[in-house]
Amino acid sequence: MSGKGNDQDKTGVDESLKTLMGQECTVAQEFITKYYKALDHPQRNTPGGMAQVVEFYDGSANLVWNGHGVKHEGTQIQNLLQSLPQTNHDITSIDCQPVAGGDSPKLMLVEVHGIVTYGGDTKFSFDQTMLCALAPTAVKFVYDCYRWTAQQ
């Protein structure tokens, strides 16, 4: 239904809103791709490599890893991620949804599903749900929940 002064599709959704949502989802997906590349990098557990991974998290972020929660206080997230063996994530799906409310930073709920391989041989299917803050100069995890769903 089109009305005067607005540009809506047949579902009544404003076209400019759909475009903005698409752009935000693209930013979030690119951010997630960079995150997994850093997390799976062979040099992840070197000081420089881990600094790159931890940089994806907001200073007040929470991480829940298979039911074990840590806050981004001191080196808690870093220590948890460093305790993992080498990983390789095969992402099968990424879904991004904007979170309503507030203008700055914008929030995006991102859900990822895939298969992770630890140390070259142990495989699990996993789901990861992240709340990302999309600020003009950076994207950061505010909340990250990683959960194995089945051993492969």
N, CA, C and O of each residue as an XYZ file, in Angstrom:
608
protein
N       0.847     -1.168      0.000
C       0.000      0.000      0.000
C       0.893      1.231      0.000
O       1.661      1.452      0.936
N       0.791      2.008     -1.025
C       1.609      3.213     -1.110
C       0.779      4.413     -0.713
O      -0.374      4.567     -1.115
N       1.398      5.253      0.083
C       0.732      6.478      0.471
C       1.524      7.646     -0.037
O       2.675      7.500     -0.447
N       0.909      8.809     -0.010
C       1.618     10.005     -0.433
C       2.726     10.329      0.557
O       2.517     10.332      1.770
N       3.919     10.604      0.011
C       5.017     11.055      0.863
C       5.868      9.940      1.441
O       6.886     10.217      2.077
N       5.477      8.669      1.236
C       6.358      7.608      1.703
C       6.544      6.584      0.603
O       5.744      6.506     -0.329
N       7.584      5.813      0.715
C       7.929      4.845     -0.316
C       7.893      3.460      0.321
O       8.897      2.996      0.862
N       6.723      2.791      0.256
C       6.552      1.503      0.885
C       6.369      0.419     -0.164
O       5.857      0.666     -1.255
N       6.807     -0.813      0.198
C       6.565     -1.924     -0.704
C       5.176     -2.503     -0.426
O       4.409     -1.929      0.346
N       4.852     -3.627     -1.046
C       3.523     -4.235     -0.893
C       3.246     -4.700      0.530
O       2.086     -4.848      0.914
N       4.295     -4.934      1.318
C       4.101     -5.375      2.700
C       3.929     -4.201      3.654
O       3.647     -4.402      4.835
N       4.093     -2.999      3.164
C       3.959     -1.816      4.013
C       5.255     -1.399      4.679
O       5.251     -0.490      5.508
N       6.377     -2.048      4.333
C       7.667     -1.708      4.924
C       8.315     -0.605      4.097
O       8.415     -0.702      2.874
N       8.746      0.431      4.777
C       9.391      1.558      4.120
C      10.671      1.083      3.440
O      11.493      0.416      4.069
N      10.847      1.418      2.171
C      12.013      0.985      1.393
C      13.326      1.499      1.974
O      14.328      0.785      1.950
N      13.337      2.723      2.496
C      14.585      3.250      3.064
C      14.968      2.475      4.325
O      16.154      2.294      4.598
N      13.981      2.016      5.095
C      14.255      1.198      6.273
C      14.831     -0.150      5.859
O      15.777     -0.635      6.479
N      14.272     -0.756      4.822
C      14.795     -2.022      4.326
C      16.230     -1.868      3.839
O      17.060     -2.745      4.076
N      16.527     -0.780      3.172
C      17.886     -0.534      2.686
C      18.849     -0.379      3.853
O      19.935     -0.958      3.844
N      18.456      0.402      4.861
C      19.297      0.611      6.032
C      19.545     -0.711      6.761
O      20.673     -0.997      7.164
N      18.496     -1.515      6.930
C      18.645     -2.810      7.596
C      19.606     -3.700      6.812
O      20.430     -4.401      7.400
N      19.499     -3.670      5.501
C      20.398     -4.467      4.660
C      21.845     -4.031      4.813
O      22.749     -4.865      4.864
N      22.065     -2.722      4.888
C      23.425     -2.201      5.056
C      23.996     -2.611      6.414
O      25.158     -3.006      6.507
N      23.178     -2.517      7.466
C      23.631     -2.898      8.801
C      23.935     -4.388      8.869
O      24.908     -4.793      9.507
N      23.123     -5.201      8.226
C      23.374     -6.646      8.197
C      24.671     -6.955      7.459
O      25.413     -7.850      7.862
N      24.946     -6.234      6.397
C      26.196     -6.429      5.654
C      27.392     -6.101      6.539
O      28.378     -6.838      6.541
N      27.318     -5.006      7.292
C      28.397     -4.615      8.203
C      28.593     -5.697      9.263
O      29.725     -6.084      9.551
N      27.500     -6.183      9.841
C      27.590     -7.213     10.877
C      28.178     -8.500     10.312
O      29.013     -9.128     10.964
N      27.766     -8.903      9.128
C      28.291    -10.129      8.531
C      29.786    -10.008      8.231
O      30.535    -10.962      8.439
N      30.221     -8.860      7.750
C      31.653     -8.647      7.499
C      32.441     -8.708      8.807
O      33.536     -9.269      8.852
N      31.881     -8.130      9.865
C      32.501     -8.149     11.188
C      32.653     -9.593     11.678
O      33.712     -9.970     12.181
N      31.603    -10.394     11.533
C      31.625    -11.787     11.971
C      32.662    -12.578     11.178
O      33.395    -13.383     11.752
N      32.732    -12.360      9.878
C      33.715    -13.050      9.040
C      35.137    -12.729      9.508
O      35.979    -13.624      9.584
N      35.406    -11.469      9.820
C      36.734    -11.073     10.315
C      37.026    -11.708     11.679
O      38.155    -12.109     11.960
N      35.992    -11.790     12.516
C      36.158    -12.386     13.851
C      36.594    -13.843     13.735
O      37.566    -14.248     14.372
N      35.892    -14.630     12.936
C      36.241    -16.051     12.808
C      37.607    -16.235     12.148
O      38.333    -17.172     12.478
N      37.952    -15.367     11.240
C      39.279    -15.434     10.618
C      40.364    -15.223     11.687
O      41.370    -15.933     11.697
N      40.161    -14.256     12.578
C      41.125    -14.004     13.655
C      41.111    -15.141     14.679
O      42.168    -15.556     15.154
N      39.928    -15.645     15.020
C      39.811    -16.716     16.009
C      40.468    -18.002     15.514
O      41.086    -18.723     16.298
N      40.342    -18.293     14.231
C      40.894    -19.521     13.660
C      42.342    -19.383     13.193
O      42.942    -20.369     12.766
N      42.900    -18.210     13.263
C      44.249    -17.972     12.759
C      45.262    -18.814     13.544
O      45.177    -18.895     14.769
N      46.220    -19.441     12.849
C      47.227    -20.272     13.536
C      48.025    -19.516     14.603
O      48.537    -20.130     15.539
N      48.134    -18.198     14.471
C      48.889    -17.399     15.436
C      47.989    -16.785     16.511
O      48.400    -15.852     17.201
N      46.767    -17.300     16.659
C      45.803    -16.731     17.608
C      46.368    -16.620     19.014
O      46.143    -15.612     19.683
N      47.091    -17.621     19.478
C      47.547    -17.617     20.862
C      48.867    -16.893     21.096
O      49.434    -16.972     22.186
N      49.360    -16.189     20.081
C      50.499    -15.303     20.302
C      49.948    -13.998     20.876
O      48.763    -13.712     20.703
N      50.768    -13.206     21.548
C      50.242    -11.948     22.104
C      49.544    -11.064     21.071
O      48.470    -10.527     21.342
N      50.141    -10.909     19.902
C      49.526    -10.071     18.873
C      48.246    -10.667     18.317
O      47.282     -9.946     18.057
N      48.232    -11.980     18.133
C      47.046    -12.651     17.603
C      45.875    -12.586     18.557
O      44.747    -12.325     18.140
N      46.130    -12.823     19.851
C      45.047    -12.777     20.829
C      44.550    -11.351     21.016
O      43.361    -11.139     21.252
N      45.436    -10.378     20.916
C      45.008     -8.978     21.020
C      44.005     -8.653     19.915
O      43.055     -7.903     20.141
N      44.212     -9.212     18.720
C      43.268     -8.982     17.623
C      41.914     -9.590     17.927
O      40.886     -8.983     17.625
N      41.888    -10.787     18.525
C      40.622    -11.441     18.848
C      39.886    -10.669     19.937
O      38.693    -10.394     19.807
N      40.586    -10.323     20.999
C      39.964     -9.631     22.131
C      39.443     -8.253     21.712
O      38.491     -7.745     22.303
N      40.054     -7.659     20.710
C      39.648     -6.338     20.220
C      38.211     -6.338     19.676
O      37.599     -5.276     19.569
N      37.677     -7.490     19.339
C      36.305     -7.579     18.838
C      35.269     -7.362     19.948
O      34.096     -7.124     19.661
N      35.697     -7.443     21.215
C      34.776     -7.350     22.344
C      34.778     -5.953     22.947
O      35.833     -5.349     23.139
N      33.587     -5.446     23.244
C      33.421     -4.185     23.953
C      34.027     -4.331     25.349
O      34.096     -5.438     25.882
N      34.459     -3.234     25.933
C      35.083     -3.256     27.252
C      34.188     -3.778     28.355
O      34.687     -4.178     29.407
N      32.868     -3.787     28.145
C      31.941     -4.296     29.162
C      31.224     -5.567     28.689
O      30.177     -5.929     29.227
N      31.785     -6.233     27.694
C      31.135     -7.403     27.097
C      31.070     -8.592     28.050
O      31.892     -8.735     28.955
N      30.073     -9.434     27.822
C      29.938    -10.714     28.504
C      30.065    -11.817     27.469
O      29.554    -11.699     26.355
N      30.749    -12.890     27.842
C      30.901    -14.058     26.983
C      30.434    -15.274     27.769
O      30.876    -15.499     28.895
N      29.543    -16.056     27.176
C      29.119    -17.324     27.762
C      29.577    -18.416     26.807
O      29.134    -18.476     25.660
N      30.465    -19.278     27.289
C      31.041    -20.335     26.464
C      30.582    -21.677     27.023
O      31.085    -22.144     28.045
N      29.625    -22.286     26.339
C      29.077    -23.573     26.778
C      28.684    -23.552     28.249
O      28.995    -24.477     28.999
N      28.001    -22.494     28.647
C      27.491    -22.367     30.010
C      28.431    -21.714     30.996
O      28.038    -21.473     32.137
N      29.662    -21.416     30.602
C      30.627    -20.769     31.492
C      30.726    -19.297     31.119
O      31.208    -18.956     30.038
N      30.267    -18.421     32.018
C      30.244    -16.993     31.731
C      31.459    -16.263     32.254
O      31.941    -16.530     33.354
N      31.950    -15.330     31.443
C      33.034    -14.440     31.858
C      32.712    -13.026     31.375
O      32.029    -12.829     30.369
N      33.221    -12.062     32.117
C      33.082    -10.657     31.730
C      34.404    -10.190     31.138
O      35.456    -10.786     31.371
N      34.327     -9.119     30.373
C      35.542     -8.555     29.774
C      36.213     -7.655     30.808
O      36.396     -6.456     30.595
N      36.573     -8.271     31.932
C      37.299     -7.560     32.983
C      38.697     -8.145     33.035
O      38.867     -9.360     33.137
N      39.681     -7.293     32.967
C      41.046     -7.787     32.967
C      41.276     -8.669     31.750
O      41.081     -8.236     30.614
N      41.689     -9.900     31.990
C      42.013    -10.805     30.883
C      41.103    -12.030     30.861
O      41.498    -13.062     30.320
N      39.905    -11.952     31.428
C      39.047    -13.133     31.527
C      38.662    -13.706     30.162
O      38.775    -14.914     29.957
N      38.215    -12.873     29.233
C      37.863    -13.368     27.902
C      39.110    -13.888     27.201
O      39.079    -14.953     26.584
N      40.186    -13.157     27.292
C      41.444    -13.583     26.677
C      41.864    -14.945     27.215
O      42.236    -15.827     26.441
N      41.810    -15.127     28.532
C      42.235    -16.392     29.131
C      41.356    -17.547     28.658
O      41.862    -18.629     28.360
N      40.061    -17.326     28.588
C      39.165    -18.379     28.135
C      39.465    -18.769     26.692
O      39.568    -19.955     26.379
N      39.604    -17.787     25.817
C      39.861    -18.083     24.407
C      41.238    -18.708     24.195
O      41.406    -19.549     23.312
N      42.224    -18.302     24.997
C      43.560    -18.894     24.880
C      43.584    -20.343     25.339
O      44.460    -21.105     24.931
N      42.637    -20.731     26.178
C      42.610    -22.107     26.673
C      42.108    -23.092     25.615
O      42.234    -24.304     25.792
N      41.543    -22.587     24.525
C      41.027    -23.453     23.469
C      42.155    -23.958     22.583
O      43.116    -23.235     22.322
N      42.038    -25.213     22.116
C      43.004    -25.661     21.104
C      42.752    -24.911     19.798
O      41.779    -24.164     19.687
N      43.617    -25.107     18.818
C      43.433    -24.473     17.506
C      42.040    -24.819     16.964
O      41.594    -25.963     17.058
N      41.369    -23.828     16.404
C      40.009    -24.023     15.889
C      39.945    -23.776     14.392
O      40.773    -23.074     13.812
N      38.930    -24.382     13.790
C      38.575    -24.083     12.404
C      37.048    -24.099     12.332
O      36.418    -25.140     12.520
N      36.467    -22.939     12.060
C      35.010    -22.815     11.982
C      34.552    -22.853     10.534
O      35.051    -22.104      9.694
N      33.606    -23.725     10.250
C      32.953    -23.795      8.951
C      31.538    -23.258      9.159
O      30.674    -23.957      9.687
N      31.310    -22.027      8.745
C      30.039    -21.349      8.972
C      29.028    -21.791      7.910
O      29.292    -21.689      6.712
N      27.868    -22.282      8.360
C      26.832    -22.696      7.415
C      25.711    -21.670      7.305
O      25.018    -21.622      6.289
N      25.523    -20.839      8.346
C      24.515    -19.780      8.230
C      24.810    -18.636      9.192
O      25.327    -18.838     10.291
N      24.467    -17.432      8.747
C      24.545    -16.222      9.560
C      23.221    -15.495      9.381
O      22.775    -15.275      8.255
N      22.593    -15.122     10.492
C      21.354    -14.356     10.433
C      21.536    -13.103     11.274
O      21.997    -13.178     12.413
N      21.179    -11.960     10.722
C      21.313    -10.677     11.413
C      19.946    -10.014     11.518
O      19.184     -9.967     10.552
N      19.653     -9.507     12.704
C      18.402     -8.793     12.927
C      18.694     -7.525     13.727
O      19.355     -7.587     14.763
N      18.212     -6.384     13.257
C      18.393     -5.166     14.058
C      17.555     -5.246     15.328
O      16.470     -5.828     15.337
N      18.072     -4.653     16.396
C      17.357     -4.588     17.665
C      16.728     -3.210     17.757
O      17.414     -2.194     17.643
N      15.429     -3.181     17.963
C      14.704     -1.910     17.999
C      15.076     -1.092     19.229
O      15.381     -1.634     20.291
N      15.041      0.226     19.057
C      15.283      1.137     20.164
C      16.693      1.695     20.156
O      17.640      1.030     19.736
N      16.813      2.910     20.620
C      18.118      3.553     20.723
C      18.717      3.860     19.365
O      18.537      3.105     18.410
N      19.423      4.961     19.285
C      20.021      5.356     18.021
C      21.529      5.151     17.987
O      22.084      4.887     16.920
N      22.199      5.265     19.110
C      23.646      5.188     19.075
C      24.161      4.500     20.335
O      23.867      4.981     21.430
N      24.894      3.429     20.246
C      25.131      2.705     19.001
C      23.929      1.845     18.635
O      23.127      1.479     19.493
N      23.819      1.534     17.373
C      22.768      0.635     16.928
C      23.162     -0.769     17.347
O      24.344     -1.111     17.375
N      22.164     -1.580     17.673
C      22.430     -2.952     18.089
C      21.944     -3.920     17.023
O      20.912     -3.701     16.389
N      22.702     -4.992     16.835
C      22.362     -6.012     15.860
C      22.497     -7.368     16.545
O      23.534     -7.674     17.135
N      21.444     -8.178     16.464
C      21.489     -9.539     16.966
C      21.964    -10.426     15.826
O      21.369    -10.431     14.748
N      23.034    -11.174     16.061
C      23.622    -12.021     15.025
C      23.623    -13.461     15.525
O      24.094    -13.752     16.625
N      23.091    -14.348     14.703
C      23.092    -15.768     15.030
C      23.894    -16.508     13.967
O      23.692    -16.318     12.768
N      24.810    -17.356     14.435
C      25.702    -18.096     13.547
C      25.548    -19.578     13.853
O      25.435    -19.978     15.012
N      25.545    -20.381     12.804
C      25.534    -21.834     12.969
C      26.616    -22.420     12.078
O      26.879    -21.920     10.985
N      27.242    -23.490     12.562
C      28.260    -24.134     11.759
C      28.872    -25.328     12.457
O      28.329    -25.852     13.430
N      30.013    -25.745     11.939
C      30.787    -26.859     12.487
C      32.146    -26.308     12.887
O      32.789    -25.603     12.108
N      32.585    -26.629     14.100
C      33.909    -26.218     14.558
C      34.759    -27.469     14.746
O      34.295    -28.482     15.270
N      36.003    -27.381     14.311
C      36.970    -28.460     14.499
C      38.026    -27.962     15.475
O      38.596    -26.887     15.289
N      38.285    -28.751     16.521
C      39.303    -28.419     17.519
C      40.511    -29.310     17.321
O      40.383    -30.531     17.231
N      41.686    -28.701     17.254
C      42.921    -29.449     17.169
C      43.025    -30.357     15.956
O      43.827    -31.291     15.949
N      42.229    -30.098     14.938
C      42.324    -30.859     13.701
C      41.441    -32.081     13.605
O      41.288    -32.633     12.516
N      40.837    -32.538     14.734
C      40.063    -33.767     14.612
C      38.736    -33.809     15.370
O      37.832    -34.518     14.927
N      38.566    -33.108     16.462
C      37.321    -33.150     17.223
C      36.358    -32.113     16.668
O      36.662    -30.920     16.643
N      35.168    -32.586     16.213
C      34.203    -31.687     15.583
C      32.914    -31.609     16.379
O      32.419    -32.604     16.909
N      32.382    -30.385     16.445
C      31.086    -30.131     17.066
C      30.282    -29.215     16.154
O      30.843    -28.330     15.508
N      28.982    -29.424     16.100
C      28.159    -28.378     15.507
C      27.952    -27.347     16.614
O      27.906    -27.697     17.793
N      27.829    -26.085     16.234
C      27.708    -25.032     17.241
C      26.714    -23.975     16.787
O      26.431    -23.813     15.600
N      26.198    -23.268     17.777
C      25.392    -22.063     17.560
C      26.031    -20.963     18.375
O      26.445    -21.183     19.514
N      26.110    -19.790     17.798
C      26.658    -18.640     18.504
C      25.708    -17.477     18.291
O      25.367    -17.132     17.159
N      25.287    -16.879     19.392
C      24.398    -15.725     19.352
C      25.142    -14.535     19.930
O      25.641    -14.591     21.054
N      25.215    -13.456     19.157
C      25.974    -12.290     19.571
C      25.122    -11.031     19.459
O      24.350    -10.879     18.512
N      25.260    -10.157     20.399
C      24.671     -8.832     20.318
C      25.817     -7.895     19.996
O      26.756     -7.758     20.780
N      25.741     -7.248     18.836
C      26.812     -6.371     18.365
C      26.360     -4.923     18.427
O      25.228     -4.600     18.068
N      27.242     -4.061     18.878
C      27.009     -2.622     18.845
C      27.658     -2.088     17.581
O      28.859     -2.264     17.374
N      26.873     -1.438     16.736
C      27.368     -0.869     15.486
C      27.520      0.635     15.671
O      26.572      1.392     15.465
N      28.701      1.057     16.054
C      28.998      2.479     16.219
C      29.604      2.997     14.921
O      30.041      2.200     14.090
N      29.641      4.311     14.728
C      30.183      4.853     13.477
C      31.624      4.438     13.186
O      32.006      4.315     12.022
N      32.428      4.220     14.227
C      33.842      3.925     13.991
C      34.233      2.474     14.248
O      35.342      2.068     13.900
N      33.343      1.682     14.852
C      33.703      0.300     15.177
C      32.463     -0.544     15.435
O      31.391     -0.026     15.749
N      32.631     -1.843     15.296
C      31.604     -2.809     15.686
C      32.223     -3.636     16.803
O      33.381     -4.041     16.707
N      31.464     -3.889     17.856
C      31.978     -4.635     19.000
C      30.912     -5.597     19.511
O      29.716     -5.317     19.433
N      31.371     -6.755     20.045
C      30.456     -7.649     20.744
C      30.131     -7.049     22.097
O      31.029     -6.650     22.838
N      28.847     -6.985     22.421
C      28.399     -6.577     23.746
C      28.081     -7.837     24.550
O      28.293     -7.893     25.761
N      27.568     -8.841     23.846
C      27.213    -10.122     24.454
C      27.510    -11.210     23.435
O      27.251    -11.039     22.244
N      28.054    -12.328     23.902
C      28.424    -13.428     23.019
C      28.127    -14.736     23.742
O      28.664    -14.987     24.821
N      27.275    -15.567     23.153
C      26.931    -16.866     23.738
C      27.243    -17.953     22.717
O      26.615    -18.023     21.661
N      28.216    -18.798     23.040
C      28.693    -19.861     22.148
C      28.313    -21.196     22.762
O      28.589    -21.445     23.935
N      27.679    -22.055     21.972
C      27.205    -23.325     22.509
C      27.366    -24.449     21.498
O      26.939    -24.335     20.349
N      27.992    -25.546     21.944
C      28.021    -26.742     21.106
C      26.635    -27.345     21.102
O      25.963    -27.350     22.133
N      26.196    -27.853     19.970
C      24.879    -28.484     19.902
C      24.966    -29.986     19.692
O      24.033    -30.702     20.055
N      26.054    -30.490     19.119
C      26.231    -31.933     18.930
C      27.658    -32.221     18.518
O      28.278    -31.438     17.798
N      28.178    -33.352     18.980
C      29.491    -33.773     18.496
C      29.292    -34.459     17.158
O      28.338    -35.215     16.975
N      30.196    -34.194     16.222
C      30.099    -34.760     14.867
C      30.879    -36.037     14.753
O      30.909    -36.648     13.685
